[in-house]
Structure formats: structure tokens, C-alpha cells
Amino acid sequence: MVNTNKIAEIRDCYCAVLNAEVVFENHMMCFMTYDDDHHRRAFMTPPGGVTEKPINSAGLMHTAFIFPDLRNLLDHYTCLKPLGIAP
């Protein structure tokens, strides 16, 4: 989920770039997908709007990755482990 004060602009951009479709939208949130998953991108304007953040702060609230099955996830972990990347 990404916080924004410009849901409509971001929605239109992602719909165009990813050929995504909106699966739910109201005045505070927009969920969209570009495949069979229930949603791939989500945008939200929190109550009071988004305020300016300090330069060193992060803005991404949530992201998710999907693997076809547990075997693929474990195989991917096996490739990342030698690089020092662990869950």
C-alpha cells in the first residue's frame, strides 16, 4: 500500500502503464490488479491526508510477492542465502 494525496492520478497512471483494472475504490482507497490476483497495487489517502515526511523516511507500507508453490519459494531462498539475504 502506498499513501498518497493523489489517488486518481496514480490510479490512472498504473491503469495505463500496467493495463491494470480497479477492483475496489472509494474516496480513501483504490485497489487494482493486472492478473487473477485480488489486488496487486493499493493506494490510500489516510484521514487528514499525507503530510510531508523527513528526508530519510520511507513511504512504502506493504508489498507482497507471490510464488507458484512452496518449492519455488524454498528454491529462491536457497539462491539468496549465499548472498547473505535471509528472511
N, C-alpha and C positions, 0 to 999 in steps of 0.2 A: 504494500500500500504506500502511496506517495501522497503527502499533504500538499495541497495547492489552493490558491485562491482563484485559479483559472481552469476549473474542471472542463468547461465547454471547449476551450481552446485545446487543451491537452487531449480530450476525447476525440475531437475532430482530427487532430494530427495522428494519433495512434490508429484511428479507423482508416485513414488514408495510407499510412506507411505500412501497417501490418495487415491491411484488409480485415481488420477486426470488426466485431459487431458488439453492440451494447447488450448485455443480458439483464442488467438492472441499473436504474438511475433514479435519483431524486435530487433535491436541492443541495444535499450534502455529500453524496457519494455517487460514484459511477464504477460499475464492474463491467469488464469486457473480455471477450475471448476471440481467438482466431482458429480454434480447433474444437474438439469434442469436450474439452475440459470445462467445468462450470465457470471458471474465470481464469484469466492469465494476467491481467493488469487491473489494478484498482486505484482509484483516486478519491481523496476525501478532503473536504473543507471542514476543519474542526470548528466547534462553536467558538465564535469570536474571530474566526479566520486564522490564517497563518501569519505569524509575526516573524520579523527578521531574526535570524539566528546568528550566533557568534561565528566568525570565520572558520574555526576549527570544528564545528559541529557537523553531525551527519543528518541527513533528511530522510533516508530510506527506513521505513518502519517494518516492512516484511517482504520477503521474497521466498519463492519455493521452486524446487527443481524436481522433476518427475523422471523416474527411471522405469523402464518397462516391467521389471521384476526385481526381486531381491538379489538374484545372481548378478545382474548388471550393476547394481549399486555396490555390491561387495567387490566385484572386479575393478570398478572405478576406484574404490578405496585402496585396493592393492597397488594400483598405478600411482596414486598420490602419496602413499606412505613413504616411499624412498625420497620424496621431495620435501619431507618434513611437514606435510599437510595432513592434519588429523581432525576428526570431528570434535 
